[in-house]
Amino acid sequence: MTKSQQDDTARYAWVPNQSVVERSRLLAAMGRWGHESVEELNRSAVADPERFWRAVVDDLEITFDAPFEKVRDESDGKPFPRWFTGGHLNIANLCAHRHAVGQLVDKTAVVYEGDNGQRRTLTYAELDREVRRFAANLTQLGVTRGDRVVLFIPAVPEAVVAFLAIAMIGAISVPTFTGYAPDALATRLQDSEAVMLITADGTTRRGKHVPMKDTADQALESAPSVRTVVVLRHIGTDVAMAAGRDVYFDDLDPDPAPVETAATEANDPLTIVYTSGTTGRPKGIVHSHAGFGVKAAVDFAYGFDVHADDVVSWITDLGWLVGPLLMTGPLQLGATIVMIEGLPTYPTADRMWEIVERNGVTVQGIAPTAARALMAGGGGAVREMPTLRSFVSTGEAWDEPTWWWLFQQVGRSRRPIINYSGGTEVGGGIVIGYPFLPTAAAAFNGALPGVDAVVLGEDGAPIVGEVGELAVRNTFPGMTHGFWQDRDRYLETYWKRWDEVWVHGDLASVDAAGVWRIHGRSDDTIKLSGRRVGPAEIEAALLRDPRIGEVAVIGVPDELRGQRAVAFAVVRDNDGVDPDDLQATALRNAGKSFAPTVHTVATLPKTKNGKIMRRAIRSRFLGEPVGDTSSLDPATPLEDIPVFTGS
């Protein structure tokens, strides 16, 4: 081992071996392009996007049906770029049609794992056939180019078929969470003015039936634009079917007249993914065929190092961006995807690792929340999982105890955790932990290709070694084209603070060695002792107490100090915990200046994809309006948070 390698081993948790380096798609591309480092690559990409993105499209074989004339057109202003102008591209062709011939025709494209033991698959030939059949049926049912179709359906093979079929005819999909209440679903139907809803009789969670069609029927009472409802028989329950409006998926024409794949222009809308706001209606994030397609391919190929021989597994929901990404990124690259319905710990404590072994998974997506649940249940410590090469993590900041558990006990210290952070608004990631570079625990080691990421201080100048605003100084494919029918709100949200700079809304830091960290949402910032602190920093300190399973920290007004920290902790054994000792341990671990007041709670309010809802917690605690809670998981009620009484 060289002196440099010894230094890396001491400084970083993950240090790649030669096989990881040699396998890297990005390093191979960089070698062909004449770049020696990711930093050099990105400087070149930012300086000459025309050259860089043409090279990417060629390298990843992103096939345009009609060639584009120009990579980027900012004639409408920097916040509204158009990508690959003049080109035609359809996601259905990239992910299904072109793989239905040649070497991949009989390869498994999609695997579905249900939480009651169900397992179904589609080859690329079968996927293409089903996409074409459903696209023709959509046309028979009156769906036309530009129409919006809402997907309120579990993570099943039919979801992939529907997503790609909608794209094939040039309509626009609107994926939504399976756990939405009627009002939340109705809001998205109304805002998108959807003409069709695709749903299921129900789904399952911990083996229990969730009646999705009932929810859909209630939502449809206030969604007059919807003309047709397609219902998948999934769990086999009887549901009400409205004559003239509702039709079962399996009753559709088995042999409809074929339809052509729409010649969608590169910037034509592909999908609208709604995210919840703190107040007002949800934000409809608009993504296009080329922008989203290119970004998905880049992140999976260059960020996660996915090849055609990979099997990519993720527990997700269509309403979280990972759902659409999973249905586009790996399938473009000819890989296999495993879609998982339910929870990682049901019906067995190590269900996720069973799925890895059964399907030969090579890349496993996991959120820190899921890892904490697996760790609490004892899952995963004994399985070898010989095919598993890496984890990909996104959704929230890690606490180091959970990160180390996954890395050392499950990963045996030989599988990287590819940390990945970005958002729905940018179609994927901003920063990542490249597996071919050394990585510190729970951190990132660079920006995604083509992304000019920076941390800015309060004056808008770049800072190093301090917590500031995560920002992007350029534009790249995958960034939203705006909010659906709300241009002004889009500009106000991301482009107002500093001229021609995208402010993402996350607190971040980067040190002199290029180690990046995300510290939570910037509107969750706490200012203690004159210092801006992200909640993740204090939460990580509290989680060193083994009695605490989960914790959320917020800042609240304080007459003397301006703000003070308050923590809400879920303890592993509430009966055996002395509150005074818990508070004293928090003081030791976090330090006097940052130690919060600790409240023990039964659960922490989370979104359906596992993100802790700190803003809602703060509003509940202070007795203020909580805003949009449509993404709240009913299993983690907000009412578990106490309301501050002043005592």
PENOR-V611156 format. One record per backbone hydrogen bond with DSSP energy under -1.0 kcal/mol. NH is the residue of the N-H (numbers start at 0). CO is the residue of the C=O. E is the energy in kcal/mol with one decimal. If there is no record, write none. Layout:
nh={NH | NH}
co={CO | CO}
e={E | E}
This chain:
nh={5 | 6 | 7 | 8 | 9 | 10 | 11 | 12 | 13 | 20 | 21 | 22 | 23 | 27 | 28 | 29 | 30 | 31 | 32 | 34 | 40 | 41 | 42 | 43 | 44 | 45 | 46 | 47 | 51 | 52 | 53 | 54 | 55 | 56 | 57 | 58 | 59 | 61 | 62 | 64 | 65 | 68 | 69 | 72 | 76 | 79 | 81 | 83 | 84 | 86 | 87 | 88 | 92 | 93 | 94 | 95 | 96 | 97 | 99 | 104 | 106 | 108 | 109 | 110 | 111 | 112 | 113 | 116 | 119 | 121 | 123 | 124 | 126 | 127 | 128 | 129 | 130 | 131 | 132 | 133 | 134 | 135 | 136 | 137 | 138 | 139 | 140 | 141 | 142 | 145 | 146 | 148 | 149 | 150 | 151 | 155 | 158 | 160 | 161 | 162 | 163 | 164 | 165 | 166 | 167 | 168 | 169 | 170 | 171 | 172 | 173 | 175 | 179 | 184 | 185 | 186 | 187 | 188 | 189 | 190 | 191 | 193 | 194 | 195 | 196 | 197 | 198 | 200 | 202 | 204 | 207 | 209 | 211 | 212 | 214 | 215 | 216 | 217 | 218 | 219 | 221 | 222 | 225 | 226 | 227 | 228 | 229 | 230 | 231 | 233 | 244 | 245 | 246 | 248 | 250 | 251 | 261 | 263 | 265 | 267 | 269 | 270 | 271 | 272 | 274 | 282 | 284 | 285 | 286 | 288 | 289 | 291 | 292 | 293 | 294 | 295 | 296 | 297 | 298 | 299 | 300 | 301 | 302 | 303 | 305 | 309 | 311 | 312 | 313 | 319 | 322 | 324 | 325 | 326 | 327 | 328 | 331 | 332 | 333 | 334 | 335 | 336 | 337 | 338 | 339 | 340 | 350 | 351 | 353 | 354 | 355 | 356 | 357 | 358 | 360 | 361 | 362 | 363 | 364 | 365 | 370 | 371 | 372 | 373 | 374 | 375 | 376 | 377 | 378 | 387 | 388 | 389 | 390 | 391 | 392 | 402 | 403 | 404 | 405 | 406 | 407 | 408 | 409 | 410 | 412 | 413 | 417 | 418 | 419 | 420 | 422 | 425 | 426 | 427 | 429 | 430 | 431 | 432 | 436 | 438 | 442 | 443 | 444 | 445 | 447 | 450 | 452 | 453 | 455 | 456 | 459 | 462 | 464 | 467 | 468 | 469 | 470 | 471 | 472 | 478 | 479 | 480 | 483 | 485 | 489 | 490 | 491 | 492 | 493 | 494 | 500 | 501 | 502 | 503 | 506 | 507 | 508 | 510 | 513 | 515 | 516 | 518 | 521 | 523 | 524 | 525 | 527 | 530 | 532 | 535 | 536 | 538 | 539 | 540 | 541 | 542 | 543 | 544 | 547 | 548 | 549 | 551 | 553 | 555 | 557 | 561 | 562 | 563 | 565 | 566 | 567 | 568 | 569 | 571 | 576 | 581 | 582 | 583 | 584 | 585 | 586 | 587 | 588 | 589 | 590 | 594 | 596 | 598 | 600 | 606 | 607 | 609 | 612 | 613 | 616 | 617 | 618 | 619 | 620 | 621 | 623 | 631 | 632 | 635 | 639 | 640 | 643}
co={1 | 2 | 3 | 4 | 5 | 6 | 7 | 438 | 438 | 16 | 17 | 18 | 19 | 23 | 24 | 25 | 26 | 27 | 28 | 29 | 36 | 37 | 38 | 39 | 40 | 41 | 42 | 43 | 47 | 48 | 49 | 50 | 51 | 52 | 53 | 54 | 55 | 56 | 60 | 87 | 87 | 84 | 84 | 81 | 73 | 76 | 72 | 70 | 69 | 83 | 65 | 263 | 89 | 89 | 90 | 91 | 91 | 92 | 96 | 101 | 103 | 121 | 121 | 336 | 119 | 338 | 117 | 113 | 111 | 109 | 106 | 104 | 122 | 123 | 124 | 125 | 126 | 127 | 128 | 129 | 130 | 131 | 132 | 133 | 134 | 135 | 136 | 138 | 137 | 169 | 143 | 171 | 195 | 173 | 197 | 153 | 155 | 156 | 157 | 158 | 159 | 160 | 161 | 162 | 163 | 164 | 166 | 165 | 146 | 269 | 148 | 150 | 176 | 180 | 181 | 182 | 183 | 184 | 185 | 186 | 187 | 188 | 147 | 147 | 227 | 149 | 229 | 231 | 209 | 207 | 204 | 202 | 209 | 200 | 210 | 211 | 212 | 213 | 214 | 215 | 218 | 219 | 222 | 194 | 194 | 244 | 196 | 246 | 198 | 231 | 241 | 241 | 228 | 230 | 247 | 248 | 167 | 261 | 86 | 264 | 286 | 286 | 172 | 284 | 282 | 274 | 272 | 481 | 270 | 267 | 265 | 287 | 288 | 289 | 290 | 291 | 292 | 293 | 294 | 295 | 296 | 297 | 297 | 298 | 299 | 306 | 335 | 362 | 337 | 316 | 319 | 320 | 321 | 322 | 324 | 324 | 327 | 328 | 330 | 329 | 309 | 108 | 311 | 110 | 313 | 112 | 347 | 343 | 349 | 350 | 351 | 352 | 353 | 354 | 355 | 310 | 310 | 389 | 312 | 391 | 366 | 367 | 368 | 369 | 370 | 371 | 372 | 374 | 373 | 384 | 361 | 361 | 415 | 363 | 417 | 398 | 399 | 400 | 401 | 402 | 403 | 404 | 404 | 405 | 406 | 410 | 390 | 416 | 392 | 430 | 427 | 422 | 423 | 422 | 420 | 420 | 445 | 418 | 433 | 13 | 439 | 515 | 431 | 431 | 429 | 447 | 450 | 470 | 468 | 460 | 456 | 454 | 509 | 507 | 455 | 505 | 453 | 501 | 451 | 475 | 424 | 285 | 283 | 482 | 485 | 486 | 487 | 488 | 489 | 490 | 497 | 471 | 493 | 469 | 519 | 467 | 516 | 514 | 510 | 443 | 508 | 506 | 504 | 520 | 521 | 532 | 530 | 527 | 525 | 518 | 533 | 534 | 535 | 536 | 537 | 538 | 540 | 541 | 544 | 569 | 569 | 567 | 565 | 563 | 561 | 557 | 560 | 555 | 553 | 596 | 551 | 598 | 549 | 546 | 573 | 577 | 578 | 579 | 580 | 581 | 582 | 583 | 584 | 585 | 586 | 590 | 564 | 566 | 568 | 610 | 630 | 606 | 604 | 611 | 612 | 613 | 614 | 615 | 616 | 617 | 618 | 628 | 605 | 632 | 636 | 637 | 620}
e={-2.2 | -2.2 | -2.3 | -2.4 | -1.7 | -1.9 | -3.1 | -1.3 | -2.5 | -1.7 | -2.8 | -1.6 | -1.0 | -1.6 | -2.2 | -3.1 | -2.2 | -1.7 | -2.1 | -2.7 | -2.4 | -2.7 | -2.1 | -2.1 | -2.4 | -2.6 | -1.9 | -2.3 | -2.2 | -2.5 | -1.2 | -1.9 | -2.1 | -2.4 | -2.0 | -2.7 | -2.7 | -2.2 | -1.1 | -2.0 | -1.4 | -3.4 | -1.1 | -2.5 | -2.0 | -1.8 | -2.2 | -3.2 | -1.4 | -1.9 | -1.9 | -2.3 | -1.1 | -1.6 | -2.5 | -1.8 | -2.0 | -2.1 | -1.3 | -1.2 | -1.6 | -2.9 | -2.1 | -2.4 | -3.1 | -2.5 | -2.5 | -1.5 | -1.5 | -2.1 | -2.1 | -2.1 | -2.9 | -2.3 | -2.2 | -2.6 | -2.5 | -2.4 | -2.3 | -2.6 | -2.5 | -2.0 | -2.0 | -2.6 | -1.9 | -2.2 | -2.0 | -1.6 | -2.4 | -2.1 | -2.3 | -2.7 | -2.4 | -2.1 | -3.1 | -2.0 | -1.7 | -2.2 | -2.7 | -2.5 | -2.4 | -2.4 | -2.6 | -1.6 | -2.3 | -1.5 | -1.5 | -1.9 | -3.5 | -2.0 | -2.2 | -2.3 | -1.2 | -2.1 | -2.8 | -2.2 | -1.4 | -2.2 | -2.8 | -2.8 | -1.9 | -1.8 | -2.4 | -1.1 | -2.1 | -2.9 | -2.9 | -2.4 | -1.9 | -2.1 | -1.7 | -3.1 | -1.6 | -1.2 | -1.5 | -2.8 | -2.7 | -1.8 | -2.2 | -2.5 | -1.6 | -1.6 | -1.5 | -2.7 | -1.5 | -2.6 | -2.3 | -2.7 | -2.4 | -1.1 | -1.8 | -2.9 | -2.5 | -3.1 | -1.4 | -1.3 | -3.7 | -2.1 | -2.5 | -2.3 | -3.5 | -1.7 | -2.4 | -2.4 | -2.3 | -2.8 | -2.2 | -2.1 | -2.6 | -1.7 | -2.3 | -2.0 | -1.5 | -3.0 | -2.1 | -2.6 | -2.0 | -2.6 | -2.6 | -2.1 | -2.6 | -2.4 | -1.2 | -1.6 | -2.5 | -1.7 | -3.2 | -2.6 | -1.7 | -1.6 | -2.4 | -2.4 | -2.9 | -1.5 | -1.1 | -3.0 | -1.9 | -1.3 | -1.0 | -2.5 | -2.3 | -2.6 | -2.6 | -3.4 | -1.1 | -2.7 | -1.5 | -1.4 | -1.8 | -2.2 | -1.8 | -2.2 | -2.7 | -1.9 | -2.0 | -2.3 | -2.1 | -2.2 | -3.4 | -3.0 | -2.2 | -2.5 | -1.9 | -2.4 | -2.7 | -2.5 | -1.5 | -1.1 | -2.1 | -1.3 | -2.7 | -1.8 | -2.6 | -2.3 | -2.2 | -2.1 | -3.0 | -1.9 | -2.4 | -2.6 | -3.1 | -1.5 | -1.5 | -2.6 | -2.9 | -2.0 | -3.3 | -1.3 | -2.2 | -2.3 | -2.6 | -1.0 | -1.2 | -1.5 | -3.3 | -2.0 | -2.9 | -2.0 | -1.4 | -2.3 | -1.6 | -2.3 | -2.2 | -1.1 | -2.5 | -2.0 | -1.4 | -2.2 | -2.5 | -2.8 | -2.1 | -2.4 | -2.7 | -2.8 | -2.6 | -2.9 | -2.8 | -2.4 | -2.5 | -1.9 | -3.1 | -2.1 | -2.6 | -1.9 | -1.5 | -2.1 | -2.4 | -2.1 | -2.0 | -1.9 | -1.7 | -2.4 | -2.4 | -2.1 | -3.7 | -2.6 | -2.0 | -1.8 | -2.0 | -2.4 | -2.3 | -2.9 | -2.8 | -1.8 | -1.2 | -2.6 | -2.3 | -2.2 | -3.4 | -1.1 | -1.1 | -2.8 | -2.4 | -1.2 | -2.2 | -2.2 | -1.1 | -2.0 | -2.1 | -2.9 | -1.5 | -1.9 | -2.6 | -2.5 | -1.4 | -2.2 | -1.1 | -2.1 | -2.5 | -3.6 | -2.6 | -3.0 | -2.8 | -2.7 | -1.1 | -2.5 | -2.3 | -2.3 | -2.5 | -2.0 | -2.0 | -2.0 | -2.7 | -2.5 | -1.7 | -2.0 | -1.9 | -2.8 | -2.5 | -2.6 | -1.3 | -2.1 | -2.6 | -1.5 | -2.2 | -2.8 | -2.3 | -2.6 | -2.7 | -2.3 | -2.9 | -1.8 | -3.1 | -2.4 | -1.5 | -2.0 | -3.4}
